[in-house]
Structures are given as structure tokens and as C-alpha cells.
Amino acid sequence: MAVTAQHVQELRRKTGAGIMDCKKALTECGGDMEQAAVLLRKQGAARADARLSRETSEGAVSSYIHAGGKIGVLVEVNCETDFVARTEEFQELAFNLAMHIAAENPRYLRSEDVPDDVLEKEKDVFRALAQTEGKPEKVIDRIVDGRLKKFLSEVCLLDQPYVRDDQMTVGGLIKEAIGRLGENISVRRFVRYQLGTEDGG
């Protein structure tokens, strides 16, 4: 199948990738739009991995107010240059992250931030639950590990399924943006306030 300019533009709208990258992906995939989109995602993720160690000292603080002023979020999202920080795509990413935090109420940024005592407490609860359910002793550790993984995906921002596309985690959303924008991007910190609660979250 011949790759036309219209195909390239359609793939570009769908993925946000550059024109030459879209043309190359379509050519490699014989004009198959879906395969080309998957290929671009993989290439973007690979480029993102290569950029993860680069310093992020620029960026923006974004806010989101929800439910008639009952929930508010501030999130600091960093990138490498002021140029990228001012782009519409970066600003939109920061806003979408603030909106996600308002909706999903993560307690931690990443799994490494969860205190050991919280992890141990959850493990004890999951172990007791598995025993109450009458699970065989030899599979309890595996059950505890599975439930702990699910717990982390619920309380850690980067591991949560993205509220607008639950096929992707928030970490995956950021990685895709790194691939498109060509700079490392990181969430430094966030705070979520909810009216009438003590700890803000």
C-alpha cells in the first residue's frame, strides 16, 4: 500500500509524532495505521528511557479545582528547558496530571516512596485475609504479592491507571510525552486538598 501525505497526517494527529517519523513508521508497516501507531509508541518509549537520567530543573506548577471548589490540586511537573515548559502540550500534560490527582487521590508519587511500615501493615492484612479465605499456605505469599501490587497501583500516582485511558498508567502517559517532546519530564511533588479533611487528601 502506497503511503500518502493524508495517511502521514492522520497518523500524526493520532500519535503526535513528527512527520518524518510517521512516514517512516507507515513505510515500515506497509501502510498499516494501527501497526505504525504501535511502532511509534515503542520508539517513543525507547527514546524516553534514554532521557530518564537527564536533569529536570525547569517546568511548571499546575492547578486544578474540582467539585465546586471542594477539591483542589497543585502539582509540580519538571522538564529540561523553559522552551518545552511553555509549550501547549507540556502545559496540557501538567493540567491533566492535576485533574487525575483530583479524581484518583494518590497518596504517594512512586512505590519507592511508600514507607516500610505501611507496606508491612498491608502485607499482614493481605496474609490474614488469605488465611481467612482458607487459601493453601504454599500459595499465600504469591497472593500477598499480587494484592500488594494492586495496592501500589491504587495509591502511587505513577502506577495508577490514567483516568482518561485506563489502558495506560500515569507513568506511561509521562513516558509518551517524553518521547514526543524530546526532553525528560518528571513529577516532583503534588498536594491534594479536600474540604473538611484533616490531611488535605
Residue frames as a rotation matrix with the C-alpha (Angstrom) as fourth column:
MET 1
0.577 0.816 0.000 0.00
0.816 -0.577 0.000 0.00
0.000 0.000 -1.000 0.00
ALA 2
-0.209 -0.645 0.735 1.37
0.599 -0.679 -0.425 3.41
0.773 0.351 0.528 -1.01
VAL 3
-0.146 0.082 -0.986 1.91
0.921 -0.353 -0.165 5.86
-0.362 -0.932 -0.024 1.85
THR 4
0.127 0.284 0.950 0.19
0.679 -0.724 0.126 9.16
0.723 0.629 -0.285 1.07
ALA 5
-0.776 -0.375 0.507 0.53
-0.002 -0.803 -0.596 12.57
0.631 -0.463 0.622 2.72
GLN 6
0.110 0.917 0.382 -3.02
-0.676 -0.213 0.705 12.09
0.728 -0.336 0.597 4.02
HIS 7
0.626 0.040 -0.779 -2.00
0.340 0.885 0.319 8.86
0.702 -0.464 0.540 5.79
VAL 8
-0.428 -0.884 -0.190 1.00
0.647 -0.153 -0.747 10.61
0.631 -0.442 0.637 7.33
GLN 9
-0.616 0.248 0.748 -1.17
-0.428 -0.902 -0.054 13.50
0.661 -0.353 0.662 8.57
GLU 10
0.487 0.866 -0.114 -3.75
-0.427 0.351 0.833 11.10
0.762 -0.357 0.541 10.02
LEU 11
0.378 -0.443 -0.813 -1.06
0.691 0.720 -0.071 9.16
0.616 -0.535 0.578 11.93
ARG 12
-0.687 -0.662 0.300 0.46
0.342 -0.659 -0.670 12.42
0.641 -0.358 0.679 13.12
ARG 13
-0.167 0.729 0.664 -2.91
-0.662 -0.582 0.472 13.58
0.731 -0.361 0.580 14.50
LYS 14
0.703 0.516 -0.490 -3.37
-0.105 0.756 0.646 10.23
0.704 -0.402 0.586 16.20
THR 15
0.504 -0.597 -0.624 0.08
0.798 0.598 0.073 9.96
0.330 -0.535 0.778 17.81
GLY 16
0.963 -0.169 -0.209 1.55
-0.065 -0.900 0.430 13.48
-0.261 -0.401 -0.878 17.96
ALA 17
0.204 -0.936 0.287 4.78
0.603 0.352 0.716 12.14
-0.771 0.027 0.637 16.39
GLY 18
-0.233 -0.413 -0.881 6.82
-0.391 -0.789 0.473 14.11
-0.890 0.455 0.022 13.83
ILE 19
0.611 0.526 -0.592 6.02
-0.710 0.034 -0.703 13.95
-0.350 0.850 0.394 10.10
MET 20
-0.070 -0.724 -0.687 9.22
-0.871 0.379 -0.311 12.09
0.485 0.577 -0.657 9.14
ASP 21
-0.821 -0.189 0.539 8.75
-0.494 0.709 -0.503 9.59
-0.287 -0.679 -0.676 12.00
CYS 22
0.109 0.955 0.276 5.15
-0.432 0.296 -0.852 8.95
-0.895 -0.026 0.445 10.87
LYS 23
0.550 0.053 -0.833 6.19
-0.834 0.077 -0.546 8.47
0.035 0.996 0.086 7.23
LYS 24
-0.486 -0.832 -0.268 8.98
-0.778 0.551 -0.301 6.08
0.398 0.062 -0.915 8.21
ALA 25
-0.667 0.291 0.686 6.70
-0.408 0.629 -0.662 4.07
-0.624 -0.721 -0.301 10.53
LEU 26
0.441 0.890 -0.119 3.99
-0.544 0.160 -0.823 3.77
-0.713 0.428 0.555 7.87
THR 27
0.283 -0.434 -0.855 6.55
-0.891 0.211 -0.402 2.67
0.355 0.876 -0.327 5.28
GLU 28
-0.755 -0.635 0.162 7.99
-0.640 0.661 -0.393 0.05
0.142 -0.400 -0.905 7.66
CYS 29
-0.597 0.604 0.528 4.48
-0.138 0.572 -0.809 -1.24
-0.790 -0.556 -0.258 8.45
GLY 30
-0.856 0.203 0.475 3.30
0.516 0.397 0.760 -1.38
-0.034 0.895 -0.444 4.83
GLY 31
-0.687 0.577 0.441 0.80
-0.209 -0.738 0.642 1.43
0.696 0.349 0.628 5.36
ASP 32
0.022 0.703 -0.711 -0.95
0.675 0.514 0.529 -0.27
0.737 -0.492 -0.464 8.32
MET 33
0.107 0.099 0.989 -2.07
-0.305 -0.944 0.127 2.63
0.946 -0.316 -0.071 10.54
GLU 34
0.921 0.316 0.226 -2.52
-0.309 0.246 0.919 0.56
0.235 -0.916 0.324 13.74
GLN 35
0.648 -0.744 -0.163 0.86
0.759 0.648 0.061 -1.19
0.060 -0.163 0.985 13.46
ALA 36
-0.081 -0.680 0.729 2.56
0.502 -0.659 -0.560 2.13
0.861 0.321 0.395 12.69
ALA 37
0.449 0.329 0.831 0.98
-0.492 -0.685 0.538 3.71
0.746 -0.650 -0.146 15.80
VAL 38
0.992 -0.115 -0.048 2.23
0.111 0.639 0.761 0.79
-0.057 -0.761 0.647 17.95
LEU 39
0.310 -0.934 0.175 5.72
0.883 0.215 -0.418 1.10
0.353 0.284 0.891 16.42
LEU 40
-0.016 -0.277 0.961 5.82
0.043 -0.960 -0.276 4.84
0.999 0.037 0.028 17.17
ARG 41
0.812 0.352 0.465 4.75
-0.443 -0.146 0.885 4.20
0.379 -0.925 0.037 20.78
LYS 42
0.824 -0.550 -0.136 7.59
0.556 0.738 0.381 1.67
-0.109 -0.390 0.914 21.21
GLN 43
0.022 -0.848 0.530 10.13
0.769 -0.324 -0.552 4.03
0.639 0.419 0.644 19.64
GLY 44
0.260 0.172 0.950 8.90
-0.288 -0.925 0.247 6.88
0.922 -0.338 -0.191 21.83
ALA 45
0.984 0.120 0.131 9.21
-0.164 0.328 0.930 4.70
0.069 -0.937 0.342 24.94
ALA 46
0.503 -0.864 -0.016 12.76
0.860 0.503 -0.085 3.70
0.081 0.028 0.996 23.96
ARG 47
-0.123 -0.527 0.841 13.74
0.385 -0.806 -0.449 7.35
0.915 0.268 0.302 23.44
ALA 48
0.609 0.437 0.662 12.07
-0.420 -0.531 0.736 8.24
0.673 -0.726 -0.140 26.74
ASP 49
0.920 -0.299 -0.253 14.09
0.391 0.665 0.636 5.56
-0.022 -0.684 0.729 28.60
ALA 50
0.079 -0.959 0.271 17.30
0.907 -0.044 -0.419 7.07
0.414 0.279 0.867 27.21
ARG 51
-0.175 -0.104 0.979 16.32
0.051 -0.994 -0.097 10.51
0.983 0.033 0.180 28.56
LEU 52
0.682 0.657 -0.321 15.23
0.320 0.127 0.939 9.49
0.658 -0.743 -0.124 32.07
SER 53
0.216 -0.672 -0.708 18.59
0.973 0.088 0.213 10.29
-0.080 -0.735 0.673 33.69
ARG 54
-0.463 -0.425 0.778 18.71
0.575 -0.812 -0.101 13.86
0.675 0.400 0.620 32.37
GLU 55
-0.792 0.053 -0.608 18.19
0.532 -0.428 -0.731 16.68
-0.299 -0.902 0.311 34.87
THR 56
-0.056 0.844 0.533 14.82
0.750 -0.317 0.581 18.42
0.659 0.432 -0.615 35.01
SER 57
-0.633 -0.263 -0.728 15.14
0.724 -0.534 -0.436 21.89
-0.274 -0.803 0.528 36.52
GLU 58
-0.893 0.448 -0.053 12.50
-0.434 -0.822 0.370 23.80
0.122 0.353 0.928 34.50
GLY 59
-0.717 0.676 -0.170 8.77
0.644 0.736 0.208 23.17
0.266 0.039 -0.963 34.35
ALA 60
-0.471 0.664 0.580 5.50
-0.397 -0.747 0.533 24.42
0.788 0.021 0.616 35.75
VAL 61
-0.916 0.401 0.030 3.20
0.121 0.347 -0.930 24.25
-0.383 -0.848 -0.366 38.73
SER 62
-0.668 0.744 -0.027 -0.30
-0.157 -0.105 0.982 23.42
0.727 0.660 0.187 37.55
SER 63
-0.848 0.447 0.283 -3.57
-0.316 -0.001 -0.949 23.56
-0.424 -0.894 0.142 39.49
TYR 64
-0.626 0.745 -0.228 -7.00
0.049 0.330 0.943 22.04
0.778 0.579 -0.243 39.21
ILE 65
-0.806 0.480 0.347 -10.13
-0.497 -0.231 -0.836 22.85
-0.321 -0.846 0.425 41.22
HIS 66
-0.762 0.508 -0.401 -12.99
0.054 0.668 0.743 20.34
0.645 0.544 -0.536 41.18
ALA 67
-0.264 0.765 -0.587 -16.49
0.852 0.470 0.230 19.78
0.452 -0.440 -0.776 42.57
GLY 68
0.586 0.597 0.548 -17.42
0.353 -0.797 0.490 23.43
0.729 -0.094 -0.678 43.02
GLY 69
0.137 -0.651 0.747 -14.27
-0.590 -0.659 -0.466 24.27
0.796 -0.377 -0.474 44.98
LYS 70
0.851 0.244 0.465 -14.38
-0.524 0.449 0.723 21.22
-0.032 -0.859 0.510 47.27
ILE 71
0.617 -0.712 0.336 -11.20
0.575 0.699 0.426 19.55
-0.538 -0.070 0.840 45.88
GLY 72
0.877 -0.398 -0.268 -8.03
-0.480 -0.752 -0.451 21.36
-0.022 0.525 -0.851 44.80
VAL 73
0.686 -0.685 0.246 -4.70
0.644 0.728 0.234 20.09
-0.339 -0.002 0.941 43.48
LEU 74
0.659 -0.645 -0.387 -1.26
-0.720 -0.689 -0.078 21.63
-0.217 0.330 -0.919 42.95
VAL 75
0.759 -0.467 0.454 1.33
0.466 0.876 0.124 19.59
-0.455 0.117 0.883 41.03
GLU 76
0.341 -0.747 -0.571 4.91
-0.686 -0.613 0.392 20.47
-0.643 0.258 -0.721 40.06
VAL 77
0.810 -0.095 0.578 5.92
0.431 0.766 -0.478 18.93
-0.398 0.636 0.661 36.74
ASN 78
0.277 -0.823 -0.495 9.51
-0.366 -0.567 0.738 19.40
-0.889 -0.023 -0.458 35.57
CYS 79
0.913 -0.146 0.381 11.28
0.405 0.421 -0.812 19.25
-0.042 0.895 0.443 32.23
GLU 80
0.101 -0.995 -0.018 14.74
0.965 0.093 0.244 20.22
-0.241 -0.042 0.970 30.92
THR 81
-0.839 -0.452 0.302 14.14
0.531 -0.802 0.274 23.59
0.118 0.390 0.913 29.27
ASP 82
-0.536 0.623 -0.571 11.94
-0.006 -0.679 -0.735 26.64
-0.844 -0.390 0.367 29.67
PHE 83
-0.720 0.227 -0.656 11.11
-0.694 -0.231 0.682 26.35
0.003 0.946 0.323 25.95
VAL 84
-0.684 0.469 -0.559 9.35
0.189 0.854 0.485 22.98
0.705 0.226 -0.672 26.44
ALA 85
-0.740 0.389 -0.548 7.79
0.602 0.021 -0.798 24.12
-0.299 -0.921 -0.250 29.75
ARG 86
-0.570 0.502 -0.651 5.95
-0.351 -0.864 -0.360 26.88
-0.743 0.023 0.669 27.86
THR 87
-0.913 0.240 -0.329 4.58
-0.259 0.283 0.924 24.63
0.315 0.929 -0.196 25.10
GLU 88
-0.067 0.986 0.150 0.87
-0.955 -0.107 0.277 23.95
0.290 -0.125 0.949 24.98
GLU 89
0.311 0.181 -0.933 1.46
-0.180 0.975 0.130 20.18
0.933 0.128 0.336 25.10
PHE 90
-0.656 -0.610 -0.444 3.54
0.352 0.274 -0.895 20.37
0.667 -0.744 0.035 28.30
GLN 91
-0.811 0.407 0.420 1.02
-0.579 -0.660 -0.479 22.70
0.082 -0.632 0.771 29.97
GLU 92
0.184 0.921 -0.342 -1.80
-0.826 0.334 0.454 20.35
0.533 0.199 0.823 28.98
LEU 93
-0.048 -0.301 -0.952 0.10
0.205 0.930 -0.305 17.37
0.978 -0.210 0.017 30.42
ALA 94
-0.935 -0.355 -0.009 0.61
0.100 -0.238 -0.966 19.20
0.341 -0.904 0.258 33.75
PHE 95
-0.457 0.848 0.269 -3.10
-0.886 -0.461 -0.051 20.15
0.081 -0.262 0.962 33.87
ASN 96
0.303 0.582 -0.754 -4.20
-0.534 0.760 0.372 16.59
0.789 0.290 0.541 33.04
LEU 97
-0.455 -0.537 -0.710 -1.96
0.348 0.627 -0.697 15.25
0.819 -0.565 -0.099 35.83
ALA 98
-0.940 0.162 0.300 -3.55
-0.338 -0.558 -0.758 17.70
0.044 -0.814 0.579 38.30
MET 99
-0.037 0.990 -0.136 -7.01
-0.959 0.003 0.282 16.60
0.279 0.141 0.950 37.15
HIS 100
0.097 -0.003 -0.995 -6.04
-0.085 0.996 -0.012 12.92
0.992 0.086 0.096 37.52
ILE 101
-0.837 -0.480 -0.262 -4.78
0.233 0.121 -0.965 13.55
0.495 -0.869 0.010 41.07
ALA 102
-0.632 0.689 0.354 -8.08
-0.775 -0.556 -0.299 15.26
-0.009 -0.464 0.886 41.96
ALA 103
0.271 0.824 -0.497 -10.04
-0.828 0.463 0.316 12.26
0.491 0.326 0.808 40.66
GLU 104
0.435 -0.144 -0.889 -7.88
0.019 0.988 -0.151 9.36
0.900 0.049 0.433 41.87
ASN 105
0.766 -0.047 0.641 -6.38
-0.602 -0.401 0.690 10.72
0.225 -0.915 -0.336 45.12
PRO 106
0.393 -0.704 -0.591 -2.93
0.331 0.708 -0.624 9.05
0.858 0.049 0.511 45.05
ARG 107
0.985 -0.048 -0.163 -1.15
0.148 -0.234 0.961 9.03
-0.084 -0.971 -0.223 48.42
TYR 108
0.192 -0.981 -0.038 2.42
0.152 -0.009 0.988 8.70
-0.969 -0.196 0.148 47.10
LEU 109
0.235 -0.204 -0.950 4.32
-0.866 -0.489 -0.109 9.64
-0.443 0.848 -0.291 43.95
ARG 110
0.044 -0.304 -0.952 6.01
-0.696 0.674 -0.247 6.26
0.717 0.673 -0.182 43.34
SER 111
0.754 0.330 -0.568 6.17
0.057 0.828 0.557 2.85
0.654 -0.452 0.606 45.02
GLU 112
-0.183 -0.918 -0.352 9.63
0.641 0.160 -0.751 3.62
0.746 -0.363 0.559 46.49
ASP 113
-0.591 -0.010 0.807 8.00
-0.357 -0.893 -0.273 6.45
0.723 -0.450 0.524 48.49
VAL 114
0.545 0.833 -0.097 5.66
-0.308 0.306 0.901 4.13
0.780 -0.461 0.423 50.40
PRO 115
-0.048 -0.605 0.795 7.02
-0.983 -0.113 -0.145 3.77
0.178 -0.788 -0.589 53.98
ASP 116
-0.720 -0.341 -0.604 8.12
-0.294 0.939 -0.180 0.26
0.628 0.048 -0.776 55.04
ASP 117
-0.903 0.386 0.187 5.70
-0.077 0.282 -0.956 0.22
-0.422 -0.878 -0.225 57.97
VAL 118
-0.028 0.913 -0.408 2.76
-0.846 -0.239 -0.476 0.88
-0.532 0.332 0.779 55.60
LEU 119
-0.129 -0.108 -0.986 3.91
-0.806 0.590 0.041 -1.97
0.578 0.800 -0.163 53.32
GLU 120
-0.932 -0.289 -0.221 4.31
-0.108 0.800 -0.590 -4.36
0.347 -0.526 -0.777 56.26
LYS 121
-0.614 0.772 0.165 0.87
-0.381 -0.107 -0.918 -3.47
-0.691 -0.627 0.360 57.62
GLU 122
0.167 0.673 -0.721 -0.75
-0.975 0.006 -0.220 -4.10
-0.144 0.740 0.657 54.22
LYS 123
-0.442 -0.413 -0.796 1.12
-0.558 0.822 -0.116 -7.42
0.702 0.393 -0.594 53.86
ASP 124
-0.983 0.083 0.166 -0.15
-0.104 0.493 -0.864 -8.52
-0.153 -0.866 -0.476 57.29
VAL 125
-0.193 0.975 -0.112 -3.72
-0.651 -0.213 -0.729 -7.63
-0.734 -0.068 0.675 56.33
PHE 126
0.158 0.231 -0.960 -3.45
-0.955 0.282 -0.089 -9.47
0.250 0.931 0.265 52.98
ARG 127
-0.751 -0.495 -0.436 -1.90
-0.356 0.861 -0.364 -12.53
0.556 -0.118 -0.823 54.65
ALA 128
-0.826 0.495 0.270 -4.65
-0.172 0.234 -0.957 -12.67
-0.537 -0.837 -0.108 57.32
LEU 129
0.048 0.870 -0.490 -7.29
-0.859 -0.215 -0.465 -12.25
-0.510 0.443 0.737 54.62
ALA 130
-0.139 -0.189 -0.972 -5.85
-0.797 0.604 -0.003 -15.10
0.588 0.774 -0.235 52.53
GLN 131
-0.968 -0.227 -0.108 -5.76
-0.110 0.769 -0.629 -17.34
0.226 -0.597 -0.770 55.63
THR 132
-0.506 0.856 0.104 -9.38
-0.408 -0.131 -0.904 -16.43
-0.760 -0.499 0.416 56.46
GLU 133
0.212 0.563 -0.798 -10.33
-0.969 0.015 -0.247 -17.33
-0.128 0.826 0.549 52.88
GLY 134
0.634 0.027 0.773 -8.78
-0.239 0.957 0.162 -20.78
-0.735 -0.288 0.614 53.50
LYS 135
0.730 -0.439 -0.523 -6.05
-0.588 -0.014 -0.809 -20.44
0.348 0.898 -0.268 50.87
PRO 136
0.810 -0.495 -0.315 -3.31
0.540 0.838 0.074 -23.11
0.227 -0.230 0.946 51.00
GLU 137
0.677 -0.585 -0.446 -0.19
0.160 -0.474 0.866 -21.95
-0.718 -0.658 -0.227 52.88
LYS 138
-0.179 -0.859 0.479 2.08
0.713 0.222 0.665 -22.58
-0.678 0.461 0.572 49.86
VAL 139
-0.165 0.142 0.976 0.25
0.894 -0.396 0.208 -20.00
0.416 0.907 -0.062 47.68
ILE 140
0.643 0.499 -0.581 -0.30
0.731 -0.627 0.270 -17.32
-0.230 -0.598 -0.767 50.33
ASP 141
-0.183 -0.791 -0.584 2.98
0.396 -0.603 0.693 -15.49
-0.900 -0.104 0.423 49.59
ARG 142
-0.814 -0.088 0.575 2.03
0.581 -0.128 0.804 -15.28
0.003 0.988 0.155 45.91
ILE 143
0.200 0.966 0.162 -1.44
0.892 -0.248 0.379 -13.98
0.406 0.069 -0.911 46.80
VAL 144
0.475 -0.105 -0.874 0.06
0.601 -0.686 0.410 -11.38
-0.642 -0.720 -0.263 49.16
ASP 145
-0.617 -0.780 -0.105 2.48
0.406 -0.429 0.807 -10.22
-0.675 0.455 0.581 46.40
GLY 146
-0.565 0.478 0.673 -0.39
0.742 -0.064 0.667 -9.89
0.361 0.876 -0.319 43.91
ARG 147
0.524 0.829 -0.196 -2.57
0.822 -0.432 0.372 -7.91
0.223 -0.356 -0.907 46.30
LEU 148
0.154 -0.567 -0.809 0.37
0.532 -0.643 0.552 -5.69
-0.833 -0.515 0.202 47.29
LYS 149
-0.810 -0.440 0.388 1.00
0.538 -0.294 0.790 -4.91
-0.234 0.849 0.474 43.62
LYS 150
-0.085 0.880 0.467 -2.67
0.797 -0.222 0.562 -3.95
0.599 0.420 -0.682 43.22
PHE 151
0.576 0.244 -0.780 -2.48
0.755 -0.525 0.393 -1.80
-0.313 -0.815 -0.487 46.37
LEU 152
-0.361 -0.818 -0.449 0.57
0.467 -0.575 0.672 0.07
-0.807 0.033 0.589 44.99
SER 153
-0.770 0.111 0.628 -1.24
0.597 -0.220 0.771 0.66
0.224 0.969 0.103 41.68
GLU 154
0.315 0.948 0.039 -4.06
0.820 -0.292 0.492 2.27
0.478 -0.123 -0.870 43.64
VAL 155
0.778 0.040 -0.627 -2.02
0.520 -0.601 0.607 4.56
-0.352 -0.798 -0.488 45.94
CYS 156
-0.222 -0.935 -0.276 1.05
0.418 -0.347 0.840 5.53
-0.881 0.071 0.468 43.82
LEU 157
0.347 0.432 -0.833 0.49
-0.414 -0.726 -0.549 8.22
-0.842 0.535 -0.073 41.19
LEU 158
-0.311 -0.570 -0.761 2.92
-0.914 -0.039 0.403 6.83
-0.259 0.821 -0.509 38.58
ASP 159
-0.985 -0.061 0.160 1.46
-0.037 0.988 0.147 3.30
-0.167 0.139 -0.976 38.87
GLN 160
-0.243 0.970 0.001 -2.21
-0.022 -0.005 -1.000 4.33
-0.970 -0.243 0.022 38.71
PRO 161
-0.298 0.275 0.914 -4.18
0.943 0.233 0.238 3.67
-0.148 0.933 -0.329 35.52
TYR 162
-0.992 -0.109 -0.058 -4.60
0.095 -0.976 0.196 7.08
-0.078 0.189 0.979 33.84
VAL 163
-0.451 0.886 -0.112 -8.13
0.098 -0.076 -0.992 8.38
-0.887 -0.458 -0.052 34.48
ARG 164
0.160 0.525 -0.836 -8.73
-0.770 -0.464 -0.438 9.23
-0.618 0.713 0.330 30.79
ASP 165
0.380 -0.089 -0.921 -7.29
-0.707 0.614 -0.351 5.97
0.596 0.784 0.171 29.42
ASP 166
0.554 -0.098 0.827 -7.12
-0.743 0.390 0.544 3.05
-0.376 -0.916 0.143 31.85
GLN 167
0.945 -0.324 0.034 -5.06
0.298 0.815 -0.497 1.01
0.134 0.480 0.867 29.37
MET 168
0.100 -0.930 0.355 -2.12
0.335 -0.305 -0.892 3.25
0.937 0.208 0.281 30.28
THR 169
0.253 -0.086 -0.964 -0.54
0.962 -0.078 0.260 4.17
-0.097 -0.993 0.063 33.62
VAL 170
0.965 0.013 -0.262 0.29
0.034 -0.997 0.076 7.76
-0.260 -0.082 -0.962 34.57
GLY 171
0.096 -0.995 0.021 3.97
-0.119 0.010 0.993 6.76
-0.988 -0.098 -0.118 34.28
GLY 172
-0.253 -0.112 0.961 3.26
0.827 0.491 0.275 5.54
-0.503 0.864 -0.031 30.73
LEU 173
0.772 0.582 0.254 1.49
0.635 -0.689 -0.350 8.81
-0.029 0.431 -0.902 29.88
ILE 174
0.710 -0.578 -0.403 4.57
-0.300 -0.765 0.569 10.77
-0.637 -0.284 -0.717 31.01
LYS 175
-0.218 -0.819 0.531 6.87
0.227 0.486 0.844 8.45
-0.949 0.304 0.080 29.03
GLU 176
0.190 0.372 0.909 4.84
0.966 0.097 -0.242 9.07
-0.178 0.923 -0.341 25.87
ALA 177
0.981 0.170 -0.089 5.15
0.161 -0.982 -0.099 12.83
-0.105 0.083 -0.991 26.42
ILE 178
0.264 -0.959 -0.102 8.94
-0.224 -0.164 0.961 12.45
-0.938 -0.231 -0.258 26.85
GLY 179
-0.252 -0.329 0.910 9.08
0.698 0.590 0.406 10.60
-0.670 0.738 0.081 23.52
ARG 180
0.489 0.544 0.682 7.09
0.867 -0.390 -0.311 13.33
0.097 0.743 -0.662 21.75
LEU 181
1.000 -0.008 -0.022 8.65
-0.004 -0.983 0.182 16.41
-0.023 -0.182 -0.983 23.38
GLY 182
0.516 -0.856 -0.029 12.22
0.287 0.204 -0.936 15.11
0.807 0.474 0.351 23.32
GLU 183
-0.316 -0.606 0.730 13.02
-0.594 -0.474 -0.650 16.00
0.740 -0.639 -0.210 26.95
ASN 184
-0.701 0.074 -0.709 12.96
0.538 0.707 -0.459 14.22
0.468 -0.703 -0.535 30.26
ILE 185
-0.139 0.734 0.665 9.80
-0.523 -0.625 0.580 15.01
0.841 -0.267 0.470 32.25
SER 186
-0.652 -0.069 -0.755 9.20
0.512 0.694 -0.505 14.23
0.559 -0.716 -0.417 35.90
VAL 187
0.547 0.767 0.336 6.62
0.069 -0.441 0.895 14.92
0.834 -0.467 -0.294 38.58
ARG 188
-0.545 -0.810 0.217 8.46
-0.125 -0.177 -0.976 16.40
0.829 -0.559 -0.004 41.56
ARG 189
-0.933 0.272 -0.237 5.59
0.289 0.172 -0.942 16.71
-0.216 -0.947 -0.239 44.05
PHE 190
-0.436 0.854 0.285 1.88
0.038 -0.298 0.954 17.22
0.899 0.426 0.098 44.42
VAL 191
-0.958 0.281 -0.058 -0.66
0.056 -0.014 -0.998 18.10
-0.281 -0.960 -0.003 47.07
ARG 192
-0.496 0.867 0.044 -4.40
0.266 0.104 0.958 17.42
0.826 0.487 -0.283 47.05
TYR 193
-0.955 0.252 0.156 -6.77
-0.254 -0.426 -0.868 19.32
-0.153 -0.869 0.471 49.31
GLN 194
-0.445 0.886 -0.133 -10.29
0.428 0.341 0.837 18.17
0.786 0.315 -0.531 50.05
LEU 195
-0.297 0.404 0.865 -12.69
-0.618 -0.772 0.148 20.34
0.728 -0.490 0.479 52.01
GLY 196
0.553 0.644 0.528 -13.32
-0.786 0.195 0.586 19.04
0.274 -0.740 0.615 55.51
THR 197
0.824 -0.344 -0.450 -10.43
0.384 0.923 -0.004 16.54
0.417 -0.170 0.893 55.70
GLU 198
0.848 -0.484 -0.217 -7.51
0.045 -0.343 0.938 16.88
-0.529 -0.805 -0.269 58.09
ASP 199
0.028 -0.969 0.244 -4.59
0.383 0.236 0.893 15.73
-0.923 0.068 0.378 55.92
GLY 200
-0.305 -0.121 -0.945 -5.62
-0.648 -0.701 0.298 17.53
-0.699 0.703 0.135 52.72
GLY 201
-0.882 -0.069 -0.466 -6.19
-0.424 0.545 0.723 14.28
0.204 0.835 -0.510 50.81
